[in-house]
Amino acid sequence: MEEAYKKINHALVRLINEVWDLEGKAIITEEFKDLTKNDMHVIEAVGLGEGKNMSSIAKGLKITVGSLTTAMNSLVKKQYVERFRSEEDRRVVFVKLTEKGIKAYRHHEEYHRRMIREILDRLDGEQLSVLLVTLDILSDFFSGYHDKVSF
């Protein structure tokens, strides 16, 4: 059991660090050199469509609206997102991706698509089932841990 613990711990730490590092190298290209990895994740959270309100985006990212506002100010300045007010309640601010933001979103999406395709191409049905159960367990752990700990 101790050996399994060490192997799992080593693999998870290495995997998290490699994904974070590689994602930065893969998505922050010459075209998107003015973006950070965090900017890309905010763009991903805004998503495609007619817009989302700031509080729902902040909740999805598990950050405060104040922190999101700082990130949005930068993305608005860089012309990746635009803000607009609700017609029904002028106090509610929505954001949506600009054409430039949609292009960055698609670029980030393609990185994820390639990563998932590589995994799917290498696993048979049984291996995929085990991976999905394992990822659900990890996801439940991280969700529960996040709810119990204040950062």
C-alpha positions as CSV (number, residue, x, y, z in Angstrom):
1,M,0.0,0.0,0.0
2,E,2.9,2.4,0.8
3,E,4.4,1.8,-2.6
4,A,1.1,2.5,-4.3
5,Y,0.7,5.7,-2.3
6,K,4.2,6.9,-3.4
7,K,3.5,6.1,-7.1
8,I,0.1,7.8,-7.1
9,N,1.4,10.8,-5.3
10,H,4.4,11.1,-7.6
11,A,2.3,10.7,-10.7
12,L,-0.3,13.2,-9.7
13,V,2.2,15.9,-8.7
14,R,4.1,15.4,-11.9
15,L,1.0,15.3,-14.0
16,I,-0.4,18.5,-12.5
17,N,2.9,20.4,-12.9
18,E,3.4,19.1,-16.5
19,V,-0.2,20.0,-17.6
20,W,0.1,23.5,-16.1
21,D,3.5,24.1,-17.7
22,L,2.7,22.5,-21.1
23,E,-0.6,24.3,-21.3
24,G,1.2,27.6,-21.0
25,K,3.6,26.7,-23.8
26,A,0.8,25.4,-26.0
27,I,-1.7,28.1,-25.6
28,I,0.4,31.2,-25.2
29,T,1.7,31.5,-28.8
30,E,3.0,34.5,-30.6
31,E,-0.6,35.5,-31.5
32,F,-1.7,35.3,-27.9
33,K,1.5,36.5,-26.2
34,D,-0.4,39.2,-24.4
35,L,-2.4,36.6,-22.5
36,T,-1.6,34.6,-19.4
37,K,-2.8,31.1,-18.6
38,N,-5.2,32.7,-16.1
39,D,-6.5,35.0,-18.8
40,M,-7.2,31.9,-21.0
41,H,-9.1,30.3,-18.2
42,V,-11.2,33.4,-17.7
43,I,-11.9,33.4,-21.5
44,E,-12.9,29.8,-21.2
45,A,-15.2,30.5,-18.3
46,V,-16.9,33.3,-20.3
47,G,-17.4,30.9,-23.1
48,L,-19.2,31.3,-26.4
49,G,-22.7,32.8,-26.6
50,E,-24.5,36.0,-25.9
51,G,-22.8,36.7,-22.5
52,K,-22.7,35.7,-18.9
53,N,-23.0,37.8,-15.8
54,M,-19.9,38.4,-13.7
55,S,-21.1,36.6,-10.6
56,S,-21.8,33.4,-12.4
57,I,-18.4,33.5,-14.0
58,A,-16.7,34.2,-10.7
59,K,-18.6,31.3,-9.1
60,G,-17.6,28.9,-11.8
61,L,-13.9,29.9,-11.4
62,K,-14.3,29.9,-7.6
63,I,-12.9,33.4,-7.2
64,T,-14.4,36.6,-6.0
65,V,-16.2,39.1,-8.2
66,G,-13.5,41.6,-7.3
67,S,-10.8,39.3,-8.5
68,L,-12.7,38.6,-11.7
69,T,-13.2,42.4,-12.2
70,T,-9.5,42.9,-12.2
71,A,-9.0,40.1,-14.7
72,M,-11.8,41.5,-16.9
73,N,-10.4,45.0,-16.8
74,S,-7.3,43.6,-18.4
75,L,-9.1,41.5,-20.9
76,V,-11.4,44.4,-21.9
77,K,-8.3,46.6,-22.4
78,K,-6.7,43.9,-24.6
79,Q,-10.0,43.6,-26.5
80,Y,-10.7,39.9,-25.8
81,V,-14.0,40.6,-23.9
82,E,-16.6,43.3,-23.8
83,R,-19.0,44.4,-21.0
84,F,-22.6,45.3,-21.3
85,R,-25.4,46.0,-18.9
86,S,-28.6,44.0,-18.5
87,E,-31.6,45.7,-20.1
88,E,-33.8,44.4,-17.3
89,D,-31.5,45.4,-14.4
90,R,-28.9,48.0,-15.2
91,R,-26.9,47.0,-12.1
92,V,-26.1,43.6,-13.6
93,V,-23.0,43.5,-15.8
94,F,-22.6,40.9,-18.5
95,V,-19.4,40.0,-20.5
96,K,-19.0,38.3,-23.7
97,L,-16.1,37.4,-26.0
98,T,-15.1,39.7,-28.8
99,E,-14.1,38.2,-32.1
100,K,-10.5,38.2,-30.8
101,G,-11.7,36.5,-27.6
102,I,-13.5,33.8,-29.6
103,K,-10.3,33.1,-31.6
104,A,-8.4,32.7,-28.3
105,Y,-11.2,30.5,-26.9
106,R,-11.0,28.2,-30.0
107,H,-7.2,28.0,-29.7
108,H,-7.4,26.9,-26.1
109,E,-10.2,24.5,-26.9
110,E,-8.1,22.9,-29.6
111,Y,-5.2,22.3,-27.1
112,H,-7.7,20.4,-24.9
113,R,-9.2,18.5,-27.8
114,R,-5.7,17.3,-28.9
115,M,-4.9,16.2,-25.3
116,I,-8.2,14.2,-25.0
117,R,-7.8,12.7,-28.5
118,E,-4.4,11.4,-27.6
119,I,-5.8,9.7,-24.4
120,L,-8.8,8.2,-26.2
121,D,-6.6,6.9,-29.0
122,R,-4.5,4.9,-26.6
123,L,-7.2,3.4,-24.3
124,D,-9.5,0.4,-24.8
125,G,-13.0,0.4,-23.4
126,E,-12.1,-1.1,-20.0
127,Q,-9.1,1.2,-19.5
128,L,-11.4,4.2,-20.4
129,S,-14.0,3.1,-17.9
130,V,-11.3,2.9,-15.1
131,L,-9.9,6.3,-16.1
132,L,-13.4,7.8,-15.9
133,V,-14.1,6.4,-12.5
134,T,-10.6,7.6,-11.3
135,L,-11.2,11.1,-12.7
136,D,-14.6,11.2,-11.0
137,I,-13.0,10.3,-7.6
138,L,-10.3,13.0,-8.1
139,S,-12.9,15.5,-9.1
140,D,-15.0,14.7,-6.0
141,F,-11.9,15.0,-3.8
142,F,-10.9,18.4,-5.3
143,S,-14.4,19.8,-5.1
144,G,-14.8,18.7,-1.5
145,Y,-11.4,19.9,-0.5
146,H,-12.0,23.3,-2.1
147,D,-15.2,23.6,-0.1
148,K,-13.4,22.8,3.2
149,V,-10.3,24.9,2.8
150,S,-10.1,28.7,2.4
151,F,-7.2,29.8,0.2
